[in-house]
Amino acid sequence: MDPVTLGLCSQIDLDFEVQRSAKDRPAVVEDQGPTLIPAEETTQPFYYQPTSHEEVFGSSPKKAPVEEEDEIDVDSVFSKLKDFKTKE
C-alpha cells in the first residue's frame, strides 16, 4: 500500500526519504552492449590480397535467358485504339 494514499505522509516527505536512502546505495551500471575494439587490433597490418573479382565479391548468379520480343512499332500499338469509338 502507498503511505501517501493511506494518509501517513505527504508525497514530498516520501520523495525526500526515498532520495535520502538512495544516496548511500552504489549506482547501478547497466550493460551498454559491445564496446569498441582496441586500437591495437584495428591498426594491425592486413596482408591478404585477393587475386580475382570472384574471391572478393563471389560469383554472380546465372541470369535466365531473355526471350526476344517482336519489334513494336507505332501502328501496332495504336491499331487497337481505332476500334474504340468516343462518345461525343
N, CA, C and O of each residue as an XYZ file, in Angstrom:
352
protein
N       0.838     -1.170      0.000
C       0.000      0.000      0.000
C       0.894      1.249      0.000
O       2.017      1.231      0.505
N       0.384      2.288     -0.559
C       1.093      3.541     -0.676
C       0.880      4.368      0.594
O      -0.266      4.612      0.969
N       1.962      4.810      1.273
C       1.781      5.588      2.506
C       1.106      6.937      2.275
O       0.463      7.471      3.178
N       1.249      7.494      1.059
C       0.588      8.770      0.765
C      -0.921      8.550      0.658
O      -1.705      9.351      1.167
N      -1.327      7.470      0.000
C      -2.745      7.147     -0.142
C      -3.376      6.845      1.210
O      -4.533      7.186      1.455
N      -2.608      6.204      2.083
C      -3.122      5.886      3.421
C      -3.142      7.100      4.337
O      -3.711      7.043      5.427
N      -2.523      8.207      3.906
C      -2.510      9.422      4.707
C      -1.438      9.442      5.778
O      -1.520     10.239      6.712
N      -0.433      8.582      5.664
C       0.621      8.519      6.674
C       1.656      9.622      6.498
O       2.286     10.037      7.470
N       1.844     10.111      5.246
C       2.795     11.182      4.976
C       2.407     11.868      3.674
O       1.515     11.402      2.966
N       3.071     12.971      3.358
C       2.809     13.664      2.094
C       3.749     13.116      1.018
O       4.727     12.436      1.328
N       3.449     13.413     -0.232
C       4.289     12.948     -1.333
C       5.676     13.570     -1.262
O       6.662     12.915     -1.604
N       5.769     14.801     -0.832
C       7.056     15.481     -0.695
C       7.914     14.778      0.353
O       9.107     14.564      0.137
N       7.312     14.417      1.490
C       8.057     13.703      2.536
C       8.536     12.344      2.028
O       9.672     11.945      2.284
N       7.677     11.647      1.317
C       8.049     10.325      0.795
C       9.198     10.452     -0.203
O      10.145      9.668     -0.141
N       9.138     11.425     -1.125
C      10.214     11.630     -2.093
C      11.533     11.958     -1.405
O      12.585     11.464     -1.812
N      11.485     12.785     -0.370
C      12.684     13.158      0.373
C      13.326     11.931      1.017
O      14.543     11.762      0.940
N      12.538     11.086      1.641
C      13.073      9.895      2.308
C      13.628      8.886      1.304
O      14.629      8.226      1.581
N      12.986      8.762      0.144
C      13.487      7.853     -0.890
C      14.833      8.335     -1.408
O      15.744      7.529     -1.598
N      14.975      9.643     -1.642
C      16.250     10.189     -2.103
C      17.337     10.038     -1.050
O      18.484      9.733     -1.378
N      16.989     10.247      0.192
C      17.968     10.132      1.278
C      18.478      8.703      1.413
O      19.666      8.488      1.651
N      17.597      7.736      1.266
C      18.030      6.340      1.394
C      18.785      5.868      0.145
O      19.607      4.955      0.234
N      18.516      6.477     -1.016
C      19.173      6.046     -2.251
C      20.568      6.614     -2.407
O      21.348      6.088     -3.200
N      20.916      7.674     -1.678
C      22.235      8.274     -1.891
C      23.361      7.411     -1.351
O      24.492      7.541     -1.818
N      23.103      6.537     -0.392
C      24.133      5.648      0.144
C      24.312      4.387     -0.702
O      25.274      3.639     -0.526
N      23.403      4.172     -1.590
C      23.437      2.991     -2.435
C      24.363      3.221     -3.628
O      24.378      4.323     -4.176
N      25.139      2.212     -4.047
C      26.001      2.399     -5.230
C      25.144      2.517     -6.495
O      24.068      1.928     -6.595
N      25.642      3.279     -7.434
C      24.912      3.493     -8.687
C      24.848      2.200     -9.486
O      25.820      1.446     -9.535
N      23.732      1.951    -10.098
C      23.548      0.761    -10.915
C      24.072      1.065    -12.318
O      23.633      2.015    -12.965
N      25.016      0.247    -12.773
C      25.595      0.424    -14.089
C      24.944     -0.601    -15.011
O      25.061     -1.807    -14.796
N      24.259     -0.110    -16.036
C      23.610     -1.005    -16.985
C      24.606     -1.429    -18.056
O      25.521     -0.684    -18.404
N      24.413     -2.635    -18.572
C      25.264     -3.131    -19.645
C      24.995     -2.314    -20.901
O      23.856     -2.246    -21.363
N      26.021     -1.702    -21.451
C      25.892     -0.848    -22.630
C      26.088     -1.621    -23.930
O      26.092     -1.022    -25.006
N      26.249     -2.915    -23.850
C      26.455     -3.712    -25.061
C      27.928     -3.768    -25.420
O      28.779     -3.390    -24.615
N      28.232     -4.232    -26.610
C      29.634     -4.349    -27.009
C      30.297     -2.982    -27.119
O      29.673     -1.993    -27.505
N      31.560     -2.956    -26.774
C      32.320     -1.711    -26.843
C      33.220     -1.726    -28.076
O      33.218     -2.693    -28.838
N      33.970     -0.679    -28.267
C      34.869     -0.585    -29.411
C      36.023     -1.572    -29.285
O      36.432     -1.928    -28.180
N      36.533     -2.001    -30.414
C      37.682     -2.891    -30.435
C      38.915     -2.047    -30.129
O      39.016     -0.915    -30.601
N      39.850     -2.577    -29.351
C      41.061     -1.807    -29.044
C      41.820     -1.416    -30.308
O      41.777     -2.124    -31.314
N      42.512     -0.288    -30.247
C      43.240      0.245    -31.402
C      44.331     -0.720    -31.867
O      44.648     -0.758    -33.056
N      44.903     -1.490    -30.961
C      45.957     -2.430    -31.345
C      45.433     -3.471    -32.333
O      46.163     -3.920    -33.217
N      44.173     -3.848    -32.179
C      43.603     -4.851    -33.084
C      43.210     -4.238    -34.426
O      43.324     -4.891    -35.464
N      42.755     -3.003    -34.411
C      42.271     -2.398    -35.653
C      43.386     -1.803    -36.501
O      43.175     -1.552    -37.687
N      44.561     -1.568    -35.937
C      45.651     -0.955    -36.697
C      46.723     -1.948    -37.115
O      47.770     -1.544    -37.622
N      46.483     -3.241    -36.911
C      47.453     -4.241    -37.349
C      47.442     -4.307    -38.873
O      46.403     -4.087    -39.496
N      48.595     -4.608    -39.477
C      48.640     -4.683    -40.949
C      47.778     -5.825    -41.470
O      47.604     -6.847    -40.808
N      47.251     -5.631    -42.650
C      46.378     -6.604    -43.286
C      47.097     -7.139    -44.517
O      47.371     -6.383    -45.449
N      47.406     -8.429    -44.534
C      48.261     -8.979    -45.579
C      47.520     -9.732    -46.664
O      48.135    -10.058    -47.679
N      46.254    -10.026    -46.517
C      45.529    -10.811    -47.514
C      45.246     -9.965    -48.747
O      44.671     -8.882    -48.641
N      45.642    -10.451    -49.902
C      45.398     -9.762    -51.161
C      44.594    -10.687    -52.069
O      45.151    -11.659    -52.579
N      43.318    -10.428    -52.288
C      42.540    -11.287    -53.184
C      43.061    -11.159    -54.612
O      43.496    -10.090    -55.039
N      43.005    -12.269    -55.335
C      43.583    -12.271    -56.677
C      42.550    -12.078    -57.772
O      42.918    -11.759    -58.902
N      41.285    -12.256    -57.479
C      40.292    -12.075    -58.537
C      39.024    -11.432    -57.972
O      38.827    -11.348    -56.760
N      38.190    -10.989    -58.884
C      36.913    -10.351    -58.517
C      36.016    -11.333    -57.771
O      35.316    -10.937    -56.839
N      36.024    -12.620    -58.167
C      35.153    -13.602    -57.540
C      35.562    -13.892    -56.102
O      34.704    -14.219    -55.282
N      36.841    -13.784    -55.772
C      37.265    -14.015    -54.400
C      36.744    -12.927    -53.471
O      36.470    -13.189    -52.300
N      36.609    -11.732    -53.976
C      36.151    -10.624    -53.150
C      34.632    -10.601    -53.053
O      34.078    -10.539    -51.955
N      33.959    -10.652    -54.197
C      32.518    -10.465    -54.234
C      31.741    -11.751    -54.439
O      30.514    -11.730    -54.340
N      32.382    -12.845    -54.714
C      31.693    -14.088    -55.006
C      31.247    -14.115    -56.456
O      31.352    -13.122    -57.176
N      30.755    -15.256    -56.866
C      30.328    -15.358    -58.262
C      28.925    -14.792    -58.412
O      28.113    -14.857    -57.489
N      28.656    -14.246    -59.563
C      27.338    -13.656    -59.809
C      26.355    -14.762    -60.177
O      26.737    -15.764    -60.782
N      25.090    -14.579    -59.810
C      24.099    -15.603    -60.144
C      23.890    -15.658    -61.659
O      24.033    -14.662    -62.368
N      23.550    -16.850    -62.121
C      23.310    -17.033    -63.552
C      22.001    -16.360    -63.926
O      20.998    -16.512    -63.229
N      22.010    -15.623    -65.014
C      20.811    -14.928    -65.473
C      20.006    -15.848    -66.388
O      20.563    -16.621    -67.167
N      18.683    -15.745    -66.275
C      17.808    -16.526    -67.134
C      17.902    -15.982    -68.557
O      18.058    -14.776    -68.744
N      17.809    -16.847    -69.552
C      17.877    -16.360    -70.932
C      16.692    -15.442    -71.223
O      15.562    -15.707    -70.812
N      16.972    -14.386    -71.922
C      15.945    -13.402    -72.245
C      15.339    -13.766    -73.593
O      16.049    -13.927    -74.586
N      14.017    -13.891    -73.611
C      13.341    -14.201    -74.863
C      13.236    -12.928    -75.690
O      12.932    -11.851    -75.177
N      13.492    -13.079    -76.954
C      13.412    -11.914    -77.821
C      11.954    -11.599    -78.119
O      11.165    -12.499    -78.408
N      11.606    -10.350    -78.051
C      10.246     -9.926    -78.309
C      10.152     -9.374    -79.726
O      11.144     -8.952    -80.321
N       8.934     -9.391    -80.242
C       8.716     -8.822    -81.572
C       8.948     -7.325    -81.510
O       8.768     -6.682    -80.475
N       9.349     -6.796    -82.643
C       9.537     -5.356    -82.721
C       8.199     -4.660    -82.520
O       7.185     -5.089    -83.071
N       8.191     -3.609    -81.748
C       6.974     -2.853    -81.505
C       7.064     -1.573    -82.312
O       8.026     -0.811    -82.203
N       6.040     -1.353    -83.123
C       6.010     -0.114    -83.892
C       4.746      0.661    -83.526
O       3.844      0.125    -82.882
N       4.692      1.879    -83.926
C       3.606      2.781    -83.563
C       2.266      2.275    -84.081
O       1.268      2.347    -83.365
N       2.222      1.770    -85.297
C       0.963      1.305    -85.880
C       0.380      0.127    -85.108
O      -0.833      0.055    -84.915
N       1.235     -0.802    -84.663
C       0.716     -1.967    -83.938
C       0.187     -1.575    -82.556
O      -0.747     -2.205    -82.060
N       0.757     -0.562    -81.935
C       0.306     -0.126    -80.622
C      -1.037      0.585    -80.715
O      -1.941      0.325    -79.922
N      -1.162      1.484    -81.690
C      -2.368      2.300    -81.773
C      -3.469      1.687    -82.641
O      -4.552      2.261    -82.752
N      -3.210      0.545    -83.251
C      -4.225     -0.067    -84.101
C      -5.442     -0.511    -83.293
O      -6.565     -0.443    -83.794
N      -5.247     -0.960    -82.065
C      -6.362     -1.393    -81.229
C      -7.198     -0.211    -80.762
O      -8.377     -0.375    -80.446
N      -6.619      0.954    -80.716
C      -7.364      2.122    -80.256
C      -8.360      2.607    -81.308
O      -9.319      3.305    -80.981
N      -8.136      2.241    -82.559
C      -9.058      2.657    -83.619
C     -10.417      1.994    -83.463
O     -11.433      2.522    -83.913
N     -10.424      0.814    -82.808
C     -11.679      0.095    -82.602
C     -12.578      0.802    -81.602
O     -13.800      0.682    -81.682
N     -12.005      1.525    -80.676
C     -12.795      2.246    -79.677
C     -13.331      3.545    -80.281
O     -12.606      4.300    -80.929
N     -14.597      3.773    -80.052
C     -15.187      4.999    -80.550
C     -15.531      5.884    -79.368
O     -16.061      5.412    -78.362
N     -15.238      7.131    -79.486
C     -15.549      8.052    -78.416
C     -16.982      8.559    -78.559
O     -17.469      8.797    -79.664
N     -17.629      8.713    -77.433
C     -18.993      9.248    -77.426
C     -18.904     10.751    -77.286
O     -18.280     11.260    -76.355
N     -19.518     11.450    -78.196
C     -19.452     12.898    -78.137
C     -20.769     13.476    -77.720
O     -20.903     14.695    -77.615
